[in-house]
Amino acid sequence: MLPLEQLQATIARSVLAIEPMIPTRTLTAGRADPLARLRIYQNNTRSSLTAVLMAVFPVTVRLVDERFFRFAASEFIRRHPPEESRLARYGAGFPRFLKTIDTLSDMPVVAETARLEWAIAEALDTASLPARTLADYDKTDLGPSPDILLQPSLRLIVSHWSILSVWTAHQQGAAVDGQCTWTRRPERVALWRAGNSVRLVRLDRADFAFRHSLKHGLGLEHAASRAHALEPNFDLVSALMRLFADGLVTNVRITVHSL
């Protein structure tokens, strides 16, 4: 008889494998067929994980049709089983996995759209912090380059494909323009949690660089410098006002430089 921990690990691998990886005598109990019992768990597990992936990637399902998605999901589940018990965190590697499927090699927008959908799932699973307003800092001397802390749910994505246009076209049963769907057009997207939903906006290069620098804690001076390098007419005041108006600022911290 296998030790309990080894037995549990072996059964878990067998449940996710196409063929059983455990001796049938280990599963024998009464007159029930051991392989039939194992297949019940296999089918239920794959069905549940496929349902999770379909819920996280609904637009991707529509892009490739449900039958193909179920096939891709089955292969992904077999090769990349869950590593933690929270199903809300399952599927992080699915967009990368889609890039390895030969059938989708001439449709890179599929994997890119899945990447956007995973970012949406991540944002929804991230806590929202209380937002600050400009009025909170009216009488505060913040110095030349304060650290502006942004919502932890903020995600910034750049793609060579029109992923936000594709995603938007599939919302609320809108009619989808097939020609638009496959357009190779770079898009920079910011998304963050707003209550129980997610806001998505398209950014230009300068605003994307500005938010990217702030998100990574590089300070206002560095963020403004990067934005101005890309767009000499970048309006810093307007960009800051948009951050506050969108509820993205959670704190403004004075940076102290030591001599």
C-alpha positions as CSV (number, residue, x, y, z in Angstrom):
1,M,0.0,0.0,0.0
2,L,1.4,3.4,-1.0
3,P,1.9,6.1,1.8
4,L,-1.1,8.4,1.9
5,E,0.7,11.5,0.5
6,Q,2.1,9.5,-2.4
7,L,-1.2,7.8,-3.0
8,Q,-3.0,11.2,-3.2
9,A,-0.4,12.6,-5.6
10,T,-0.6,9.5,-7.8
11,I,-4.4,9.6,-7.9
12,A,-4.4,13.3,-8.7
13,R,-2.0,12.7,-11.7
14,S,-4.2,9.8,-12.8
15,V,-7.4,11.9,-12.7
16,L,-5.7,14.5,-15.1
17,A,-4.1,12.0,-17.3
18,I,-5.6,10.4,-20.4
19,E,-4.5,6.9,-19.2
20,P,-4.5,5.8,-15.6
21,M,-1.1,6.1,-13.9
22,I,-2.1,4.0,-10.9
23,P,-2.5,0.2,-10.5
24,T,-6.2,-0.7,-10.7
25,R,-5.9,-2.9,-7.5
26,T,-5.2,0.4,-5.6
27,L,-8.7,1.6,-6.7
28,T,-10.5,-1.6,-6.1
29,A,-13.4,-1.4,-3.6
30,G,-16.3,-3.9,-3.6
31,R,-17.5,-5.0,-7.1
32,A,-17.2,-1.6,-8.8
33,D,-15.0,-1.4,-11.9
34,P,-11.9,0.6,-10.7
35,L,-11.2,2.2,-14.1
36,A,-14.9,3.2,-14.4
37,R,-14.6,4.9,-11.0
38,L,-11.5,6.7,-12.0
39,R,-13.1,7.9,-15.3
40,I,-15.9,9.5,-13.3
41,Y,-13.4,11.6,-11.5
42,Q,-11.5,12.3,-14.7
43,N,-14.6,13.5,-16.6
44,N,-15.9,15.6,-13.7
45,T,-12.5,17.3,-13.2
46,R,-11.9,18.1,-16.9
47,S,-15.5,19.3,-17.2
48,S,-15.1,21.6,-14.2
49,L,-11.8,23.0,-15.4
50,T,-13.0,23.5,-18.9
51,A,-16.0,25.4,-17.6
52,V,-13.6,27.6,-15.6
53,L,-11.6,28.4,-18.7
54,M,-14.7,29.1,-20.8
55,A,-15.9,31.5,-18.1
56,V,-12.5,33.4,-18.1
57,F,-12.1,33.5,-21.8
58,P,-15.6,34.0,-23.3
59,V,-14.4,36.1,-26.3
60,T,-11.7,33.6,-27.1
61,V,-14.4,30.9,-27.2
62,R,-16.3,32.9,-29.8
63,L,-13.2,33.6,-31.9
64,V,-12.3,29.9,-32.3
65,D,-15.8,28.3,-31.8
66,E,-16.7,26.2,-28.7
67,R,-15.7,22.8,-30.1
68,F,-12.2,23.9,-30.9
69,F,-11.9,25.7,-27.5
70,R,-12.9,22.6,-25.6
71,F,-10.2,20.6,-27.5
72,A,-7.6,23.3,-26.7
73,A,-8.8,23.5,-23.1
74,S,-8.5,19.7,-22.7
75,E,-4.9,19.7,-23.9
76,F,-4.0,22.6,-21.7
77,I,-5.6,20.9,-18.6
78,R,-3.7,17.7,-19.4
79,R,-0.3,19.5,-19.7
80,H,-0.8,22.2,-17.2
81,P,-3.0,21.0,-14.3
82,P,-3.9,23.4,-11.5
83,E,-1.1,24.1,-9.0
84,E,-3.4,25.7,-6.3
85,S,-6.9,25.1,-5.0
86,R,-8.3,28.5,-6.0
87,L,-9.9,27.9,-9.4
88,A,-10.2,31.7,-9.9
89,R,-6.4,31.7,-10.4
90,Y,-6.4,28.9,-13.0
91,G,-5.6,29.8,-16.6
92,A,-2.7,32.1,-16.4
93,G,-0.7,30.1,-18.9
94,F,-3.6,29.5,-21.3
95,P,-2.8,32.5,-23.6
96,R,0.8,31.3,-24.0
97,F,-0.4,27.8,-24.6
98,L,-2.7,29.0,-27.5
99,K,0.4,30.4,-29.2
100,T,1.9,26.9,-29.4
101,I,-1.1,25.5,-31.3
102,D,-0.2,25.2,-35.0
103,T,-3.9,25.6,-36.1
104,L,-3.8,29.1,-34.6
105,S,-0.5,30.2,-36.0
106,D,-2.1,32.4,-38.6
107,M,-4.5,33.9,-36.1
108,P,-2.3,35.5,-33.4
109,V,-5.1,37.8,-32.4
110,V,-6.7,34.8,-30.6
111,A,-3.9,34.3,-28.1
112,E,-3.6,38.1,-27.7
113,T,-7.3,38.5,-27.0
114,A,-6.9,35.6,-24.4
115,R,-4.1,37.6,-22.8
116,L,-6.4,40.6,-22.4
117,E,-9.1,38.4,-20.9
118,W,-6.7,36.9,-18.4
119,A,-5.7,40.4,-17.4
120,I,-9.4,41.2,-16.8
121,A,-9.8,38.1,-14.6
122,E,-6.7,39.1,-12.6
123,A,-8.1,42.6,-12.1
124,L,-11.4,41.3,-10.9
125,D,-9.6,39.0,-8.4
126,T,-7.5,42.0,-7.0
127,A,-8.7,44.1,-4.2
128,S,-9.6,47.8,-4.8
129,L,-8.0,50.3,-2.4
130,P,-9.7,53.5,-1.4
131,A,-9.1,56.2,-4.1
132,R,-7.6,59.6,-3.2
133,T,-8.7,62.9,-4.7
134,L,-6.7,66.0,-5.7
135,A,-8.4,67.9,-2.8
136,D,-6.6,65.5,-0.4
137,Y,-3.3,67.2,-1.3
138,D,-4.3,70.8,-1.7
139,K,-2.1,71.9,1.3
140,T,0.6,69.3,0.9
141,D,4.1,70.1,-0.4
142,L,4.9,67.0,-2.4
143,G,8.2,68.1,-3.7
144,P,9.5,67.8,-7.4
145,S,9.0,64.0,-7.8
146,P,6.5,62.3,-5.5
147,D,5.7,58.6,-5.8
148,I,2.2,58.2,-7.1
149,L,0.8,54.9,-6.0
150,L,-1.9,53.3,-8.3
151,Q,-4.6,50.7,-7.8
152,P,-3.0,47.2,-7.6
153,S,-5.6,46.0,-10.0
154,L,-4.2,48.2,-12.8
155,R,-3.0,46.2,-15.8
156,L,-1.2,47.6,-18.8
157,I,-1.1,45.7,-22.0
158,V,0.4,46.5,-25.4
159,S,-0.3,44.3,-28.4
160,H,0.4,44.4,-32.1
161,W,-3.3,43.5,-32.6
162,S,-6.5,45.3,-32.1
163,I,-7.4,43.3,-29.0
164,L,-9.6,45.9,-27.3
165,S,-11.5,46.5,-30.5
166,V,-12.0,42.7,-30.8
167,W,-13.1,42.4,-27.1
168,T,-15.5,45.4,-27.3
169,A,-17.1,44.1,-30.5
170,H,-18.1,40.9,-28.8
171,Q,-19.7,42.5,-25.8
172,Q,-23.5,42.5,-25.3
173,G,-24.2,40.6,-28.4
174,A,-22.9,43.3,-30.7
175,A,-22.6,42.4,-34.4
176,V,-18.9,41.6,-35.1
177,D,-17.2,42.9,-38.2
178,G,-15.0,40.0,-39.4
179,Q,-12.6,42.3,-41.2
180,C,-12.1,44.4,-38.0
181,T,-11.5,41.3,-35.9
182,W,-8.3,40.3,-37.7
183,T,-6.8,43.8,-38.0
184,R,-3.1,44.1,-37.3
185,R,-3.1,47.4,-35.5
186,P,-1.1,48.1,-32.3
187,E,-3.2,48.9,-29.2
188,R,-2.2,49.9,-25.7
189,V,-4.8,49.1,-23.1
190,A,-5.2,50.0,-19.5
191,L,-7.7,48.2,-17.4
192,W,-8.5,48.1,-13.7
193,R,-11.2,47.0,-11.3
194,A,-14.1,49.4,-10.7
195,G,-16.4,47.9,-8.1
196,N,-17.6,44.6,-9.5
197,S,-16.6,45.3,-13.1
198,V,-13.6,46.3,-15.0
199,R,-12.9,49.5,-16.9
200,L,-10.9,49.3,-20.1
201,V,-9.4,52.3,-22.0
202,R,-7.2,52.7,-25.0
203,L,-4.0,54.8,-24.5
204,D,-1.6,56.5,-26.7
205,R,2.1,55.8,-26.4
206,A,2.9,58.7,-24.1
207,D,0.1,58.1,-21.7
208,F,0.9,54.3,-21.6
209,A,4.5,55.1,-20.8
210,F,3.5,57.5,-18.1
211,R,1.2,55.1,-16.3
212,H,3.7,52.2,-16.8
213,S,6.4,54.2,-15.0
214,L,4.1,55.1,-12.2
215,K,2.9,51.6,-11.8
216,H,6.4,50.3,-11.4
217,G,7.3,53.0,-8.7
218,L,9.6,55.1,-10.8
219,G,8.3,58.4,-9.6
220,L,6.5,61.3,-11.3
221,E,9.6,62.9,-12.7
222,H,10.7,59.8,-14.5
223,A,7.2,59.1,-15.7
224,A,6.8,62.6,-17.1
225,S,10.2,62.4,-18.8
226,R,9.3,59.2,-20.6
227,A,6.0,60.6,-21.7
228,H,7.6,63.8,-23.0
229,A,10.2,61.8,-24.9
230,L,7.4,60.1,-26.8
231,E,5.2,63.1,-27.2
232,P,6.7,66.6,-26.7
233,N,3.3,68.1,-26.2
234,F,2.3,65.6,-23.5
235,D,0.0,67.4,-21.0
236,L,1.2,66.3,-17.5
237,V,-1.6,68.2,-15.6
238,S,-4.3,66.6,-17.7
239,A,-2.8,63.1,-17.3
240,L,-2.7,63.5,-13.6
241,M,-6.2,64.7,-13.4
242,R,-7.4,61.7,-15.4
243,L,-5.6,59.4,-12.9
244,F,-7.5,60.9,-10.0
245,A,-10.8,61.1,-11.9
246,D,-10.5,57.4,-12.8
247,G,-10.0,56.5,-9.1
248,L,-6.5,55.1,-9.8
249,V,-4.5,57.0,-7.3
250,T,-4.4,55.4,-3.9
251,N,-1.6,57.5,-2.3
252,V,0.9,60.2,-3.1
253,R,4.1,59.8,-1.2
254,I,6.8,62.3,-0.8
255,T,10.2,61.0,-2.0
256,V,13.1,61.8,0.4
257,H,16.5,61.9,-1.3
258,S,19.5,61.4,1.0
259,L,22.6,63.5,0.5
